[in-house]
Amino acid sequence: MSQDNLIKMECSECKRVNYFSRKNKKTLKERLQLKKYCKFCKKHTLHKETK
């Protein structure tokens, strides 16, 4: 994965970085929010994009 498109996804409950993903920063200006499984919380939680 190229570094300029790489984003980190952080759990909104435990604040741990669980996922890495890519996004096109030219077309998507707002931060990404997805419901993903957190292995530390052991449930599906909202994951937000971090810097």
Distance bins in CASP14 RR format, pairs under 12 A and 6 or more apart:
PFRMAT RR
TARGET T0000
AUTHOR 0000-0000-0000
RMODE 2
METHOD distances of the structure
MODEL  1
1 7 0 0 0 0 1 0 0 0 0 0 0
1 8 0 0 0 0 0 1 0 0 0 0 0
1 20 1 0 0 1 0 0 0 0 0 0 0
1 21 0 0 0 0 1 0 0 0 0 0 0
1 22 1 0 1 0 0 0 0 0 0 0 0
1 23 0 0 0 0 0 1 0 0 0 0 0
2 22 1 0 0 1 0 0 0 0 0 0 0
2 23 0 0 0 0 0 1 0 0 0 0 0
2 24 0 0 0 0 0 1 0 0 0 0 0
2 25 0 0 0 0 0 1 0 0 0 0 0
3 20 0 0 0 0 0 1 0 0 0 0 0
3 22 0 0 0 0 0 1 0 0 0 0 0
3 25 0 0 0 0 0 1 0 0 0 0 0
4 22 0 0 0 0 1 0 0 0 0 0 0
4 23 0 0 0 0 0 1 0 0 0 0 0
4 24 0 0 0 0 0 1 0 0 0 0 0
4 25 1 0 0 1 0 0 0 0 0 0 0
4 26 0 0 0 0 0 1 0 0 0 0 0
5 20 0 0 0 0 0 1 0 0 0 0 0
5 21 0 0 0 0 1 0 0 0 0 0 0
5 22 1 0 1 0 0 0 0 0 0 0 0
5 23 1 0 0 1 0 0 0 0 0 0 0
5 24 1 0 0 1 0 0 0 0 0 0 0
5 25 1 0 0 1 0 0 0 0 0 0 0
5 26 0 0 0 0 1 0 0 0 0 0 0
5 27 0 0 0 0 0 1 0 0 0 0 0
5 28 0 0 0 0 0 1 0 0 0 0 0
5 32 0 0 0 0 0 1 0 0 0 0 0
6 17 0 0 0 0 0 1 0 0 0 0 0
6 19 0 0 0 0 0 1 0 0 0 0 0
6 20 1 0 0 1 0 0 0 0 0 0 0
6 21 1 0 0 1 0 0 0 0 0 0 0
6 22 1 0 0 1 0 0 0 0 0 0 0
6 23 0 0 0 0 1 0 0 0 0 0 0
6 24 0 0 0 0 0 1 0 0 0 0 0
6 25 0 0 0 0 0 1 0 0 0 0 0
6 49 0 0 0 0 0 1 0 0 0 0 0
6 50 0 0 0 0 0 1 0 0 0 0 0
6 51 0 0 0 0 0 1 0 0 0 0 0
7 17 0 0 0 0 0 1 0 0 0 0 0
7 19 0 0 0 0 1 0 0 0 0 0 0
7 20 1 0 0 1 0 0 0 0 0 0 0
7 21 1 0 1 0 0 0 0 0 0 0 0
7 22 1 0 0 1 0 0 0 0 0 0 0
7 23 1 0 1 0 0 0 0 0 0 0 0
7 24 0 0 0 0 0 1 0 0 0 0 0
7 25 0 0 0 0 1 0 0 0 0 0 0
7 28 0 0 0 0 1 0 0 0 0 0 0
7 31 0 0 0 0 1 0 0 0 0 0 0
7 32 1 0 0 1 0 0 0 0 0 0 0
7 33 0 0 0 0 0 1 0 0 0 0 0
7 34 0 0 0 0 0 1 0 0 0 0 0
7 47 0 0 0 0 0 1 0 0 0 0 0
7 48 0 0 0 0 0 1 0 0 0 0 0
7 49 1 0 1 0 0 0 0 0 0 0 0
7 50 1 0 0 1 0 0 0 0 0 0 0
7 51 0 0 0 0 1 0 0 0 0 0 0
8 15 0 0 0 0 0 1 0 0 0 0 0
8 16 0 0 0 0 0 1 0 0 0 0 0
8 17 1 0 1 0 0 0 0 0 0 0 0
8 18 0 0 0 0 1 0 0 0 0 0 0
8 19 1 0 0 1 0 0 0 0 0 0 0
8 20 1 0 1 0 0 0 0 0 0 0 0
8 21 0 0 0 0 1 0 0 0 0 0 0
8 22 0 0 0 0 0 1 0 0 0 0 0
8 23 0 0 0 0 0 1 0 0 0 0 0
8 31 0 0 0 0 0 1 0 0 0 0 0
8 32 0 0 0 0 0 1 0 0 0 0 0
8 47 0 0 0 0 1 0 0 0 0 0 0
8 48 0 0 0 0 1 0 0 0 0 0 0
8 49 1 0 0 1 0 0 0 0 0 0 0
8 50 1 0 1 0 0 0 0 0 0 0 0
8 51 1 0 0 1 0 0 0 0 0 0 0
9 15 0 0 0 0 0 1 0 0 0 0 0
9 16 0 0 0 0 0 1 0 0 0 0 0
9 17 1 0 0 1 0 0 0 0 0 0 0
9 18 1 0 0 1 0 0 0 0 0 0 0
9 19 1 1 0 0 0 0 0 0 0 0 0
9 20 1 0 0 1 0 0 0 0 0 0 0
9 21 1 0 0 1 0 0 0 0 0 0 0
9 22 0 0 0 0 0 1 0 0 0 0 0
9 23 0 0 0 0 0 1 0 0 0 0 0
9 31 0 0 0 0 0 1 0 0 0 0 0
9 32 1 0 0 1 0 0 0 0 0 0 0
9 33 0 0 0 0 1 0 0 0 0 0 0
9 34 1 0 0 1 0 0 0 0 0 0 0
9 35 0 0 0 0 0 1 0 0 0 0 0
9 36 1 0 0 1 0 0 0 0 0 0 0
9 37 0 0 0 0 0 1 0 0 0 0 0
9 38 0 0 0 0 1 0 0 0 0 0 0
9 45 0 0 0 0 0 1 0 0 0 0 0
9 46 0 0 0 0 1 0 0 0 0 0 0
9 47 1 0 1 0 0 0 0 0 0 0 0
9 48 1 0 0 1 0 0 0 0 0 0 0
9 49 1 0 0 1 0 0 0 0 0 0 0
9 50 1 0 0 1 0 0 0 0 0 0 0
9 51 0 0 0 0 0 1 0 0 0 0 0
10 16 1 0 0 1 0 0 0 0 0 0 0
10 17 1 0 1 0 0 0 0 0 0 0 0
10 18 1 0 0 1 0 0 0 0 0 0 0
10 19 0 0 0 0 1 0 0 0 0 0 0
10 20 0 0 0 0 0 1 0 0 0 0 0
10 21 0 0 0 0 0 1 0 0 0 0 0
10 31 0 0 0 0 0 1 0 0 0 0 0
10 32 0 0 0 0 0 1 0 0 0 0 0
10 33 0 0 0 0 0 1 0 0 0 0 0
10 34 0 0 0 0 0 1 0 0 0 0 0
10 36 0 0 0 0 0 1 0 0 0 0 0
10 38 0 0 0 0 1 0 0 0 0 0 0
10 40 0 0 0 0 0 1 0 0 0 0 0
10 45 0 0 0 0 0 1 0 0 0 0 0
10 46 0 0 0 0 1 0 0 0 0 0 0
10 47 1 0 0 1 0 0 0 0 0 0 0
10 48 1 0 1 0 0 0 0 0 0 0 0
10 49 1 0 0 1 0 0 0 0 0 0 0
10 50 1 0 1 0 0 0 0 0 0 0 0
10 51 0 0 0 0 1 0 0 0 0 0 0
11 17 1 0 0 1 0 0 0 0 0 0 0
11 18 1 0 1 0 0 0 0 0 0 0 0
11 19 0 0 0 0 1 0 0 0 0 0 0
11 33 0 0 0 0 0 1 0 0 0 0 0
11 34 0 0 0 0 0 1 0 0 0 0 0
11 35 0 0 0 0 0 1 0 0 0 0 0
11 36 0 0 0 0 1 0 0 0 0 0 0
11 37 0 0 0 0 1 0 0 0 0 0 0
11 38 1 0 1 0 0 0 0 0 0 0 0
11 39 0 0 0 0 1 0 0 0 0 0 0
11 40 1 0 0 1 0 0 0 0 0 0 0
11 41 1 0 0 1 0 0 0 0 0 0 0
11 42 0 0 0 0 0 1 0 0 0 0 0
11 43 0 0 0 0 0 1 0 0 0 0 0
11 44 0 0 0 0 0 1 0 0 0 0 0
11 45 1 0 1 0 0 0 0 0 0 0 0
11 46 1 0 0 1 0 0 0 0 0 0 0
11 47 1 0 1 0 0 0 0 0 0 0 0
11 48 0 0 0 0 1 0 0 0 0 0 0
11 49 0 0 0 0 0 1 0 0 0 0 0
11 50 0 0 0 0 0 1 0 0 0 0 0
12 18 0 0 0 0 0 1 0 0 0 0 0
12 31 0 0 0 0 0 1 0 0 0 0 0
12 33 0 0 0 0 1 0 0 0 0 0 0
12 34 0 0 0 0 0 1 0 0 0 0 0
12 35 0 0 0 0 1 0 0 0 0 0 0
12 36 0 0 0 0 0 1 0 0 0 0 0
12 38 0 0 0 0 1 0 0 0 0 0 0
12 41 0 0 0 0 1 0 0 0 0 0 0
12 43 0 0 0 0 0 1 0 0 0 0 0
12 44 0 0 0 0 0 1 0 0 0 0 0
12 45 1 0 1 0 0 0 0 0 0 0 0
12 46 1 0 1 0 0 0 0 0 0 0 0
12 47 1 0 0 1 0 0 0 0 0 0 0
12 48 1 0 1 0 0 0 0 0 0 0 0
12 49 0 0 0 0 0 1 0 0 0 0 0
12 50 0 0 0 0 0 1 0 0 0 0 0
13 35 0 0 0 0 0 1 0 0 0 0 0
13 36 0 0 0 0 0 1 0 0 0 0 0
13 38 1 0 0 1 0 0 0 0 0 0 0
13 40 0 0 0 0 1 0 0 0 0 0 0
13 41 1 0 1 0 0 0 0 0 0 0 0
13 42 0 0 0 0 0 1 0 0 0 0 0
13 43 0 0 0 0 1 0 0 0 0 0 0
13 44 0 0 0 0 0 1 0 0 0 0 0
13 45 1 0 1 0 0 0 0 0 0 0 0
13 46 0 0 0 0 1 0 0 0 0 0 0
13 47 0 0 0 0 1 0 0 0 0 0 0
13 48 0 0 0 0 0 1 0 0 0 0 0
14 38 1 0 0 1 0 0 0 0 0 0 0
14 39 0 0 0 0 1 0 0 0 0 0 0
14 40 1 0 1 0 0 0 0 0 0 0 0
14 41 1 0 1 0 0 0 0 0 0 0 0
14 42 0 0 0 0 0 1 0 0 0 0 0
14 43 0 0 0 0 0 1 0 0 0 0 0
14 45 1 0 0 1 0 0 0 0 0 0 0
14 46 0 0 0 0 0 1 0 0 0 0 0
14 47 0 0 0 0 0 1 0 0 0 0 0
15 38 0 0 0 0 0 1 0 0 0 0 0
15 40 0 0 0 0 1 0 0 0 0 0 0
15 41 0 0 0 0 0 1 0 0 0 0 0
15 45 0 0 0 0 0 1 0 0 0 0 0
15 46 0 0 0 0 0 1 0 0 0 0 0
15 47 0 0 0 0 0 1 0 0 0 0 0
15 48 0 0 0 0 1 0 0 0 0 0 0
15 50 0 0 0 0 1 0 0 0 0 0 0
16 36 0 0 0 0 0 1 0 0 0 0 0
16 38 1 0 0 1 0 0 0 0 0 0 0
16 39 0 0 0 0 1 0 0 0 0 0 0
16 40 1 0 1 0 0 0 0 0 0 0 0
16 41 0 0 0 0 1 0 0 0 0 0 0
16 45 0 0 0 0 0 1 0 0 0 0 0
16 47 0 0 0 0 1 0 0 0 0 0 0
16 48 0 0 0 0 0 1 0 0 0 0 0
16 50 0 0 0 0 0 1 0 0 0 0 0
17 36 0 0 0 0 0 1 0 0 0 0 0
17 38 0 0 0 0 0 1 0 0 0 0 0
17 39 0 0 0 0 0 1 0 0 0 0 0
17 40 0 0 0 0 0 1 0 0 0 0 0
17 47 0 0 0 0 1 0 0 0 0 0 0
17 48 0 0 0 0 0 1 0 0 0 0 0
17 49 0 0 0 0 0 1 0 0 0 0 0
17 50 1 0 0 1 0 0 0 0 0 0 0
17 51 0 0 0 0 0 1 0 0 0 0 0
18 34 0 0 0 0 0 1 0 0 0 0 0
18 36 1 0 0 1 0 0 0 0 0 0 0
18 37 0 0 0 0 1 0 0 0 0 0 0
18 38 1 0 1 0 0 0 0 0 0 0 0
18 39 1 0 0 1 0 0 0 0 0 0 0
18 40 1 0 0 1 0 0 0 0 0 0 0
18 41 0 0 0 0 1 0 0 0 0 0 0
18 42 0 0 0 0 0 1 0 0 0 0 0
18 44 0 0 0 0 0 1 0 0 0 0 0
18 45 0 0 0 0 1 0 0 0 0 0 0
18 46 0 0 0 0 0 1 0 0 0 0 0
18 47 1 0 0 1 0 0 0 0 0 0 0
18 48 0 0 0 0 0 1 0 0 0 0 0
18 50 0 0 0 0 0 1 0 0 0 0 0
19 32 0 0 0 0 0 1 0 0 0 0 0
19 34 0 0 0 0 1 0 0 0 0 0 0
19 35 0 0 0 0 0 1 0 0 0 0 0
19 36 1 0 1 0 0 0 0 0 0 0 0
19 37 0 0 0 0 1 0 0 0 0 0 0
19 38 0 0 0 0 1 0 0 0 0 0 0
19 39 0 0 0 0 0 1 0 0 0 0 0
19 45 0 0 0 0 0 1 0 0 0 0 0
19 47 1 0 0 1 0 0 0 0 0 0 0
19 48 0 0 0 0 0 1 0 0 0 0 0
19 49 0 0 0 0 1 0 0 0 0 0 0
19 50 0 0 0 0 0 1 0 0 0 0 0
20 32 0 0 0 0 0 1 0 0 0 0 0
20 36 0 0 0 0 0 1 0 0 0 0 0
20 47 0 0 0 0 0 1 0 0 0 0 0
20 49 0 0 0 0 0 1 0 0 0 0 0
20 50 0 0 0 0 0 1 0 0 0 0 0
21 28 0 0 0 0 0 1 0 0 0 0 0
21 31 0 0 0 0 0 1 0 0 0 0 0
21 32 1 0 0 1 0 0 0 0 0 0 0
21 33 0 0 0 0 0 1 0 0 0 0 0
21 34 0 0 0 0 1 0 0 0 0 0 0
21 36 0 0 0 0 1 0 0 0 0 0 0
21 47 0 0 0 0 1 0 0 0 0 0 0
21 48 0 0 0 0 0 1 0 0 0 0 0
21 49 0 0 0 0 1 0 0 0 0 0 0
21 50 0 0 0 0 0 1 0 0 0 0 0
22 28 0 0 0 0 0 1 0 0 0 0 0
22 32 0 0 0 0 0 1 0 0 0 0 0
22 49 0 0 0 0 0 1 0 0 0 0 0
23 29 0 0 0 0 0 1 0 0 0 0 0
23 30 0 0 0 0 0 1 0 0 0 0 0
23 31 0 0 0 0 1 0 0 0 0 0 0
23 32 1 0 0 1 0 0 0 0 0 0 0
23 33 0 0 0 0 0 1 0 0 0 0 0
23 34 0 0 0 0 0 1 0 0 0 0 0
23 49 1 0 0 1 0 0 0 0 0 0 0
24 32 0 0 0 0 0 1 0 0 0 0 0
25 31 0 0 0 0 0 1 0 0 0 0 0
25 32 0 0 0 0 0 1 0 0 0 0 0
25 49 0 0 0 0 0 1 0 0 0 0 0
28 49 0 0 0 0 1 0 0 0 0 0 0
29 49 0 0 0 0 0 1 0 0 0 0 0
30 48 0 0 0 0 0 1 0 0 0 0 0
30 49 0 0 0 0 1 0 0 0 0 0 0
31 46 0 0 0 0 0 1 0 0 0 0 0
31 47 0 0 0 0 0 1 0 0 0 0 0
31 48 1 0 0 1 0 0 0 0 0 0 0
31 49 1 0 1 0 0 0 0 0 0 0 0
31 50 0 0 0 0 1 0 0 0 0 0 0
31 51 0 0 0 0 1 0 0 0 0 0 0
32 46 0 0 0 0 0 1 0 0 0 0 0
32 47 0 0 0 0 1 0 0 0 0 0 0
32 48 1 0 0 1 0 0 0 0 0 0 0
32 49 1 0 1 0 0 0 0 0 0 0 0
32 50 0 0 0 0 0 1 0 0 0 0 0
33 45 0 0 0 0 0 1 0 0 0 0 0
33 46 1 0 0 1 0 0 0 0 0 0 0
33 47 1 0 0 1 0 0 0 0 0 0 0
33 48 1 0 1 0 0 0 0 0 0 0 0
33 49 1 0 0 1 0 0 0 0 0 0 0
33 50 0 0 0 0 0 1 0 0 0 0 0
34 44 0 0 0 0 0 1 0 0 0 0 0
34 45 0 0 0 0 1 0 0 0 0 0 0
34 46 1 0 0 1 0 0 0 0 0 0 0
34 47 1 0 1 0 0 0 0 0 0 0 0
34 48 0 0 0 0 1 0 0 0 0 0 0
34 49 0 0 0 0 1 0 0 0 0 0 0
35 43 0 0 0 0 0 1 0 0 0 0 0
35 44 1 0 1 0 0 0 0 0 0 0 0
35 45 1 0 0 1 0 0 0 0 0 0 0
35 46 1 0 1 0 0 0 0 0 0 0 0
35 47 1 0 0 1 0 0 0 0 0 0 0
35 48 0 0 0 0 0 1 0 0 0 0 0
36 43 0 0 0 0 0 1 0 0 0 0 0
36 44 1 0 0 1 0 0 0 0 0 0 0
36 45 1 0 0 1 0 0 0 0 0 0 0
36 46 0 0 0 0 1 0 0 0 0 0 0
36 47 1 0 1 0 0 0 0 0 0 0 0
36 48 0 0 0 0 0 1 0 0 0 0 0
36 49 0 0 0 0 0 1 0 0 0 0 0
37 43 1 0 0 1 0 0 0 0 0 0 0
37 44 1 0 1 0 0 0 0 0 0 0 0
37 45 1 0 0 1 0 0 0 0 0 0 0
37 46 0 0 0 0 0 1 0 0 0 0 0
37 47 0 0 0 0 1 0 0 0 0 0 0
38 44 1 0 0 1 0 0 0 0 0 0 0
38 45 1 0 1 0 0 0 0 0 0 0 0
38 46 0 0 0 0 1 0 0 0 0 0 0
38 47 1 0 0 1 0 0 0 0 0 0 0
39 45 0 0 0 0 0 1 0 0 0 0 0
39 47 0 0 0 0 0 1 0 0 0 0 0
40 47 0 0 0 0 0 1 0 0 0 0 0
41 47 0 0 0 0 0 1 0 0 0 0 0
END
